[in-house]
Amino acid sequence: MSQGLIHHIEINVSNLKNTIHFWGWFLEELGYQPYQEWESGRSWKIDDTYIVFVQTNEKFMDIAYHRSRVGLNHLAFHASSRQQVDGITKQLEEKGVPILYANKHPFGGGEEHYAVYFEDPDRIKVELVAP
């Protein structure tokens, strides 16, 4: 293991079932494998890093997540190629997931940054970046 690498990320979600449906296919496309599963959570792992999604307790659901507030802005993942970014983009469109910055896609992050941007069911922004 390399010092400083992220061990895991845990994200509270408003609807675990929707989150599993949304994130499962995407993470598995990137090489993650299902890792842990329990009544209120699910995780996927790649190498020594895993991502955990946990159902938020009802008493904390009064304020919805927004990436412009204090806290997480977005998660960005490495793609293997531009072709993978294009393939994921096509799958997102087929699933009815809006592509962010569609008028600039796939260069929403600038002329040298080939990526797709989208949001999960809780509107957490996700980015997939080609090398």
Biotite code that builds the C-alpha atoms (Angstrom):
import biotite.structure as struc

atoms = struc.array([
    struc.Atom([0.000, 0.000, 0.000], chain_id="A", res_id=1, res_name="MET", atom_name="CA", element="C"),
    struc.Atom([1.113, 3.524, -0.735], chain_id="A", res_id=2, res_name="SER", atom_name="CA", element="C"),
    struc.Atom([0.991, 6.102, 1.994], chain_id="A", res_id=3, res_name="GLN", atom_name="CA", element="C"),
    struc.Atom([-1.473, 8.880, 1.269], chain_id="A", res_id=4, res_name="GLY", atom_name="CA", element="C"),
    struc.Atom([-3.746, 7.012, -1.139], chain_id="A", res_id=5, res_name="LEU", atom_name="CA", element="C"),
    struc.Atom([-7.421, 7.160, -0.273], chain_id="A", res_id=6, res_name="ILE", atom_name="CA", element="C"),
    struc.Atom([-8.501, 4.116, 1.746], chain_id="A", res_id=7, res_name="HIS", atom_name="CA", element="C"),
    struc.Atom([-12.242, 4.657, 1.285], chain_id="A", res_id=8, res_name="HIS", atom_name="CA", element="C"),
    struc.Atom([-14.901, 7.284, 0.722], chain_id="A", res_id=9, res_name="ILE", atom_name="CA", element="C"),
    struc.Atom([-18.287, 7.032, 2.417], chain_id="A", res_id=10, res_name="GLU", atom_name="CA", element="C"),
    struc.Atom([-21.273, 8.915, 1.014], chain_id="A", res_id=11, res_name="ILE", atom_name="CA", element="C"),
    struc.Atom([-24.662, 9.264, 2.689], chain_id="A", res_id=12, res_name="ASN", atom_name="CA", element="C"),
    struc.Atom([-27.512, 8.991, 0.190], chain_id="A", res_id=13, res_name="VAL", atom_name="CA", element="C"),
    struc.Atom([-31.232, 9.767, 0.185], chain_id="A", res_id=14, res_name="SER", atom_name="CA", element="C"),
    struc.Atom([-32.356, 6.528, -1.491], chain_id="A", res_id=15, res_name="ASN", atom_name="CA", element="C"),
    struc.Atom([-29.989, 3.550, -1.303], chain_id="A", res_id=16, res_name="LEU", atom_name="CA", element="C"),
    struc.Atom([-31.891, 1.514, -3.921], chain_id="A", res_id=17, res_name="LYS", atom_name="CA", element="C"),
    struc.Atom([-31.634, 4.323, -6.520], chain_id="A", res_id=18, res_name="ASN", atom_name="CA", element="C"),
    struc.Atom([-27.992, 4.873, -5.644], chain_id="A", res_id=19, res_name="THR", atom_name="CA", element="C"),
    struc.Atom([-27.112, 1.186, -6.062], chain_id="A", res_id=20, res_name="ILE", atom_name="CA", element="C"),
    struc.Atom([-28.868, 1.117, -9.438], chain_id="A", res_id=21, res_name="HIS", atom_name="CA", element="C"),
    struc.Atom([-27.059, 4.272, -10.562], chain_id="A", res_id=22, res_name="PHE", atom_name="CA", element="C"),
    struc.Atom([-23.546, 3.671, -9.220], chain_id="A", res_id=23, res_name="TRP", atom_name="CA", element="C"),
    struc.Atom([-23.296, -0.117, -9.594], chain_id="A", res_id=24, res_name="GLY", atom_name="CA", element="C"),
    struc.Atom([-23.023, -0.254, -13.389], chain_id="A", res_id=25, res_name="TRP", atom_name="CA", element="C"),
    struc.Atom([-20.748, 2.810, -13.549], chain_id="A", res_id=26, res_name="PHE", atom_name="CA", element="C"),
    struc.Atom([-18.241, 1.617, -10.954], chain_id="A", res_id=27, res_name="LEU", atom_name="CA", element="C"),
    struc.Atom([-18.190, -1.898, -12.425], chain_id="A", res_id=28, res_name="GLU", atom_name="CA", element="C"),
    struc.Atom([-17.499, -0.397, -15.890], chain_id="A", res_id=29, res_name="GLU", atom_name="CA", element="C"),
    struc.Atom([-14.424, 1.218, -14.309], chain_id="A", res_id=30, res_name="LEU", atom_name="CA", element="C"),
    struc.Atom([-13.217, -2.065, -12.809], chain_id="A", res_id=31, res_name="GLY", atom_name="CA", element="C"),
    struc.Atom([-14.649, -1.832, -9.294], chain_id="A", res_id=32, res_name="TYR", atom_name="CA", element="C"),
    struc.Atom([-16.070, -5.019, -7.798], chain_id="A", res_id=33, res_name="GLN", atom_name="CA", element="C"),
    struc.Atom([-18.933, -5.342, -5.316], chain_id="A", res_id=34, res_name="PRO", atom_name="CA", element="C"),
    struc.Atom([-17.312, -5.421, -1.890], chain_id="A", res_id=35, res_name="TYR", atom_name="CA", element="C"),
    struc.Atom([-19.653, -5.105, 1.110], chain_id="A", res_id=36, res_name="GLN", atom_name="CA", element="C"),
    struc.Atom([-23.428, -5.253, 1.439], chain_id="A", res_id=37, res_name="GLU", atom_name="CA", element="C"),
    struc.Atom([-25.715, -4.743, 4.417], chain_id="A", res_id=38, res_name="TRP", atom_name="CA", element="C"),
    struc.Atom([-29.259, -3.498, 4.960], chain_id="A", res_id=39, res_name="GLU", atom_name="CA", element="C"),
    struc.Atom([-28.382, 0.209, 4.896], chain_id="A", res_id=40, res_name="SER", atom_name="CA", element="C"),
    struc.Atom([-25.258, 0.212, 2.737], chain_id="A", res_id=41, res_name="GLY", atom_name="CA", element="C"),
    struc.Atom([-23.280, -1.087, -0.197], chain_id="A", res_id=42, res_name="ARG", atom_name="CA", element="C"),
    struc.Atom([-19.683, -0.676, -1.337], chain_id="A", res_id=43, res_name="SER", atom_name="CA", element="C"),
    struc.Atom([-17.493, -1.323, -4.378], chain_id="A", res_id=44, res_name="TRP", atom_name="CA", element="C"),
    struc.Atom([-13.717, -1.804, -4.325], chain_id="A", res_id=45, res_name="LYS", atom_name="CA", element="C"),
    struc.Atom([-10.821, -1.400, -6.737], chain_id="A", res_id=46, res_name="ILE", atom_name="CA", element="C"),
    struc.Atom([-7.322, -2.342, -5.569], chain_id="A", res_id=47, res_name="ASP", atom_name="CA", element="C"),
    struc.Atom([-7.013, -0.992, -2.013], chain_id="A", res_id=48, res_name="ASP", atom_name="CA", element="C"),
    struc.Atom([-9.697, 1.703, -2.321], chain_id="A", res_id=49, res_name="THR", atom_name="CA", element="C"),
    struc.Atom([-13.416, 1.363, -1.858], chain_id="A", res_id=50, res_name="TYR", atom_name="CA", element="C"),
    struc.Atom([-16.478, 3.611, -2.109], chain_id="A", res_id=51, res_name="ILE", atom_name="CA", element="C"),
    struc.Atom([-19.320, 3.163, 0.363], chain_id="A", res_id=52, res_name="VAL", atom_name="CA", element="C"),
    struc.Atom([-22.913, 4.381, 0.007], chain_id="A", res_id=53, res_name="PHE", atom_name="CA", element="C"),
    struc.Atom([-25.053, 4.485, 3.153], chain_id="A", res_id=54, res_name="VAL", atom_name="CA", element="C"),
    struc.Atom([-28.755, 5.266, 3.506], chain_id="A", res_id=55, res_name="GLN", atom_name="CA", element="C"),
    struc.Atom([-29.166, 8.563, 5.356], chain_id="A", res_id=56, res_name="THR", atom_name="CA", element="C"),
    struc.Atom([-31.206, 8.384, 8.542], chain_id="A", res_id=57, res_name="ASN", atom_name="CA", element="C"),
    struc.Atom([-34.661, 9.943, 8.089], chain_id="A", res_id=58, res_name="GLU", atom_name="CA", element="C"),
    struc.Atom([-34.021, 12.588, 10.775], chain_id="A", res_id=59, res_name="LYS", atom_name="CA", element="C"),
    struc.Atom([-31.167, 14.036, 8.669], chain_id="A", res_id=60, res_name="PHE", atom_name="CA", element="C"),
    struc.Atom([-33.053, 14.219, 5.362], chain_id="A", res_id=61, res_name="MET", atom_name="CA", element="C"),
    struc.Atom([-34.440, 17.727, 5.950], chain_id="A", res_id=62, res_name="ASP", atom_name="CA", element="C"),
    struc.Atom([-31.648, 19.510, 4.049], chain_id="A", res_id=63, res_name="ILE", atom_name="CA", element="C"),
    struc.Atom([-30.828, 18.182, 0.597], chain_id="A", res_id=64, res_name="ALA", atom_name="CA", element="C"),
    struc.Atom([-27.276, 17.897, -0.716], chain_id="A", res_id=65, res_name="TYR", atom_name="CA", element="C"),
    struc.Atom([-25.953, 20.558, -3.067], chain_id="A", res_id=66, res_name="HIS", atom_name="CA", element="C"),
    struc.Atom([-22.418, 20.573, -4.451], chain_id="A", res_id=67, res_name="ARG", atom_name="CA", element="C"),
    struc.Atom([-22.149, 24.370, -4.154], chain_id="A", res_id=68, res_name="SER", atom_name="CA", element="C"),
    struc.Atom([-22.506, 24.252, -0.362], chain_id="A", res_id=69, res_name="ARG", atom_name="CA", element="C"),
    struc.Atom([-19.643, 23.499, 1.997], chain_id="A", res_id=70, res_name="VAL", atom_name="CA", element="C"),
    struc.Atom([-18.561, 19.904, 1.469], chain_id="A", res_id=71, res_name="GLY", atom_name="CA", element="C"),
    struc.Atom([-17.999, 17.627, -1.480], chain_id="A", res_id=72, res_name="LEU", atom_name="CA", element="C"),
    struc.Atom([-18.132, 19.294, -4.901], chain_id="A", res_id=73, res_name="ASN", atom_name="CA", element="C"),
    struc.Atom([-17.615, 16.260, -7.125], chain_id="A", res_id=74, res_name="HIS", atom_name="CA", element="C"),
    struc.Atom([-15.889, 12.914, -7.615], chain_id="A", res_id=75, res_name="LEU", atom_name="CA", element="C"),
    struc.Atom([-13.581, 12.513, -10.620], chain_id="A", res_id=76, res_name="ALA", atom_name="CA", element="C"),
    struc.Atom([-12.456, 9.136, -11.967], chain_id="A", res_id=77, res_name="PHE", atom_name="CA", element="C"),
    struc.Atom([-9.747, 8.182, -14.452], chain_id="A", res_id=78, res_name="HIS", atom_name="CA", element="C"),
    struc.Atom([-10.994, 6.611, -17.681], chain_id="A", res_id=79, res_name="ALA", atom_name="CA", element="C"),
    struc.Atom([-8.810, 4.210, -19.653], chain_id="A", res_id=80, res_name="SER", atom_name="CA", element="C"),
    struc.Atom([-9.306, 6.143, -22.904], chain_id="A", res_id=81, res_name="SER", atom_name="CA", element="C"),
    struc.Atom([-11.387, 8.676, -24.807], chain_id="A", res_id=82, res_name="ARG", atom_name="CA", element="C"),
    struc.Atom([-13.316, 5.710, -26.173], chain_id="A", res_id=83, res_name="GLN", atom_name="CA", element="C"),
    struc.Atom([-14.296, 4.709, -22.635], chain_id="A", res_id=84, res_name="GLN", atom_name="CA", element="C"),
    struc.Atom([-15.502, 8.257, -21.939], chain_id="A", res_id=85, res_name="VAL", atom_name="CA", element="C"),
    struc.Atom([-17.559, 8.090, -25.156], chain_id="A", res_id=86, res_name="ASP", atom_name="CA", element="C"),
    struc.Atom([-18.966, 4.660, -24.250], chain_id="A", res_id=87, res_name="GLY", atom_name="CA", element="C"),
    struc.Atom([-19.975, 5.759, -20.761], chain_id="A", res_id=88, res_name="ILE", atom_name="CA", element="C"),
    struc.Atom([-21.498, 8.932, -22.231], chain_id="A", res_id=89, res_name="THR", atom_name="CA", element="C"),
    struc.Atom([-23.625, 6.826, -24.571], chain_id="A", res_id=90, res_name="LYS", atom_name="CA", element="C"),
    struc.Atom([-24.768, 4.592, -21.696], chain_id="A", res_id=91, res_name="GLN", atom_name="CA", element="C"),
    struc.Atom([-25.638, 7.632, -19.577], chain_id="A", res_id=92, res_name="LEU", atom_name="CA", element="C"),
    struc.Atom([-27.720, 9.061, -22.411], chain_id="A", res_id=93, res_name="GLU", atom_name="CA", element="C"),
    struc.Atom([-29.467, 5.702, -22.913], chain_id="A", res_id=94, res_name="GLU", atom_name="CA", element="C"),
    struc.Atom([-30.305, 5.696, -19.185], chain_id="A", res_id=95, res_name="LYS", atom_name="CA", element="C"),
    struc.Atom([-31.713, 9.222, -19.462], chain_id="A", res_id=96, res_name="GLY", atom_name="CA", element="C"),
    struc.Atom([-28.959, 10.766, -17.320], chain_id="A", res_id=97, res_name="VAL", atom_name="CA", element="C"),
    struc.Atom([-28.370, 14.373, -18.425], chain_id="A", res_id=98, res_name="PRO", atom_name="CA", element="C"),
    struc.Atom([-24.834, 15.246, -19.496], chain_id="A", res_id=99, res_name="ILE", atom_name="CA", element="C"),
    struc.Atom([-23.631, 18.412, -17.769], chain_id="A", res_id=100, res_name="LEU", atom_name="CA", element="C"),
    struc.Atom([-22.071, 21.127, -19.946], chain_id="A", res_id=101, res_name="TYR", atom_name="CA", element="C"),
    struc.Atom([-23.576, 19.344, -22.972], chain_id="A", res_id=102, res_name="ALA", atom_name="CA", element="C"),
    struc.Atom([-22.942, 22.353, -25.204], chain_id="A", res_id=103, res_name="ASN", atom_name="CA", element="C"),
    struc.Atom([-19.170, 21.933, -24.612], chain_id="A", res_id=104, res_name="LYS", atom_name="CA", element="C"),
    struc.Atom([-19.047, 18.128, -24.259], chain_id="A", res_id=105, res_name="HIS", atom_name="CA", element="C"),
    struc.Atom([-16.538, 16.409, -24.171], chain_id="A", res_id=106, res_name="PRO", atom_name="CA", element="C"),
    struc.Atom([-14.458, 19.501, -23.458], chain_id="A", res_id=107, res_name="PHE", atom_name="CA", element="C"),
    struc.Atom([-16.539, 20.935, -20.598], chain_id="A", res_id=108, res_name="GLY", atom_name="CA", element="C"),
    struc.Atom([-13.366, 21.257, -18.533], chain_id="A", res_id=109, res_name="GLY", atom_name="CA", element="C"),
    struc.Atom([-11.370, 22.980, -21.285], chain_id="A", res_id=110, res_name="GLY", atom_name="CA", element="C"),
    struc.Atom([-9.828, 22.218, -24.670], chain_id="A", res_id=111, res_name="GLU", atom_name="CA", element="C"),
    struc.Atom([-7.241, 19.810, -23.243], chain_id="A", res_id=112, res_name="GLU", atom_name="CA", element="C"),
    struc.Atom([-9.600, 18.012, -20.828], chain_id="A", res_id=113, res_name="HIS", atom_name="CA", element="C"),
    struc.Atom([-11.626, 15.190, -22.441], chain_id="A", res_id=114, res_name="TYR", atom_name="CA", element="C"),
    struc.Atom([-14.315, 14.164, -19.966], chain_id="A", res_id=115, res_name="ALA", atom_name="CA", element="C"),
    struc.Atom([-17.976, 13.539, -19.301], chain_id="A", res_id=116, res_name="VAL", atom_name="CA", element="C"),
    struc.Atom([-19.765, 15.236, -16.409], chain_id="A", res_id=117, res_name="TYR", atom_name="CA", element="C"),
    struc.Atom([-23.056, 14.083, -14.912], chain_id="A", res_id=118, res_name="PHE", atom_name="CA", element="C"),
    struc.Atom([-24.926, 13.848, -11.602], chain_id="A", res_id=119, res_name="GLU", atom_name="CA", element="C"),
    struc.Atom([-25.998, 10.914, -9.470], chain_id="A", res_id=120, res_name="ASP", atom_name="CA", element="C"),
    struc.Atom([-29.547, 10.623, -8.027], chain_id="A", res_id=121, res_name="PRO", atom_name="CA", element="C"),
    struc.Atom([-28.624, 12.998, -5.164], chain_id="A", res_id=122, res_name="ASP", atom_name="CA", element="C"),
    struc.Atom([-27.063, 15.455, -7.644], chain_id="A", res_id=123, res_name="ARG", atom_name="CA", element="C"),
    struc.Atom([-23.481, 14.669, -6.664], chain_id="A", res_id=124, res_name="ILE", atom_name="CA", element="C"),
    struc.Atom([-21.440, 15.658, -9.705], chain_id="A", res_id=125, res_name="LYS", atom_name="CA", element="C"),
    struc.Atom([-19.364, 12.879, -11.249], chain_id="A", res_id=126, res_name="VAL", atom_name="CA", element="C"),
    struc.Atom([-16.573, 13.301, -13.781], chain_id="A", res_id=127, res_name="GLU", atom_name="CA", element="C"),
    struc.Atom([-14.897, 10.657, -15.933], chain_id="A", res_id=128, res_name="LEU", atom_name="CA", element="C"),
    struc.Atom([-11.612, 11.928, -17.417], chain_id="A", res_id=129, res_name="VAL", atom_name="CA", element="C"),
    struc.Atom([-9.657, 10.460, -20.331], chain_id="A", res_id=130, res_name="ALA", atom_name="CA", element="C"),
    struc.Atom([-5.863, 10.283, -20.101], chain_id="A", res_id=131, res_name="PRO", atom_name="CA", element="C"),
])
